[in-house]
Amino acid sequence: MGSRIRRALSRATLAAVGAAVGAAVGGLISRQAASSGGALGALAGATLADFRSDSEGVFGALRPGEDDEADAAA
């Protein structure tokens, strides 16, 4: 249970940092760009946190798994 809470807090932290950076960069252009930049930054931060928390990593889906080897042998 504790690891789930830590993982959720890590995701929220990276999403918040992404939103802050996106809003700061967008704020250099206009208010509307700051809002859009904040939303896109939060999405990017949450996506990054999801990749970091995955035990297989970014390219885990490309690696052959145990199920693939069992199907090939059958």
C-alpha positions as CSV (number, residue, x, y, z in Angstrom):
1,M,0.0,0.0,0.0
2,G,2.8,2.4,0.8
3,S,4.5,1.9,-2.6
4,R,1.2,2.8,-4.3
5,I,1.1,6.0,-2.4
6,R,4.7,6.8,-3.1
7,R,4.2,6.1,-6.8
8,A,1.1,8.4,-6.9
9,L,2.9,11.2,-5.1
10,S,5.8,10.8,-7.6
11,R,3.4,11.1,-10.5
12,A,1.7,14.1,-9.0
13,T,5.0,15.8,-8.3
14,L,6.3,15.4,-11.8
15,A,3.0,16.5,-13.3
16,A,3.1,19.6,-11.1
17,V,6.6,20.4,-12.1
18,G,5.7,19.9,-15.8
19,A,2.7,22.2,-15.4
20,A,4.8,24.9,-13.8
21,V,7.5,24.7,-16.5
22,G,4.9,24.7,-19.3
23,A,3.0,27.6,-17.8
24,A,6.2,29.6,-17.3
25,V,7.3,29.1,-20.9
26,G,3.8,29.8,-22.2
27,G,3.5,32.8,-20.0
28,L,6.3,34.4,-21.9
29,I,4.0,34.5,-24.9
30,S,0.5,35.2,-23.6
31,R,-2.0,34.2,-20.9
32,Q,-3.7,31.7,-23.2
33,A,-0.4,30.1,-24.0
34,A,0.4,29.9,-20.3
35,S,-2.8,27.9,-19.7
36,S,-2.2,25.6,-22.7
37,G,1.5,25.2,-21.7
38,G,0.5,24.3,-18.2
39,A,-1.9,21.6,-19.4
40,L,0.6,20.2,-21.9
41,G,3.4,20.3,-19.3
42,A,1.3,18.4,-16.8
43,L,0.5,15.8,-19.4
44,A,4.2,15.5,-20.2
45,G,5.2,15.2,-16.6
46,A,2.5,12.6,-15.8
47,T,3.6,10.6,-18.9
48,L,7.3,10.8,-17.8
49,A,6.3,9.6,-14.3
50,D,4.4,6.7,-15.8
51,F,7.4,5.7,-17.9
52,R,9.8,6.0,-14.9
53,S,7.5,3.9,-12.6
54,D,7.2,1.1,-15.1
55,S,9.6,-1.7,-14.3
56,E,10.0,-2.6,-18.0
57,G,11.1,0.9,-19.0
58,V,10.2,2.8,-22.2
59,F,11.1,0.0,-24.6
60,G,9.6,-2.8,-22.5
61,A,6.8,-3.5,-25.0
62,L,9.4,-4.1,-27.7
63,R,11.2,-6.8,-25.8
64,P,10.0,-10.4,-26.2
65,G,8.3,-11.6,-23.0
66,E,7.8,-15.0,-21.5
67,D,4.4,-15.3,-23.1
68,D,5.9,-14.8,-26.6
69,E,8.5,-17.5,-26.0
70,A,5.8,-19.9,-24.8
71,D,3.7,-19.2,-27.9
72,A,6.7,-19.8,-30.2
73,A,7.5,-23.2,-28.6
74,A,3.9,-24.5,-29.0
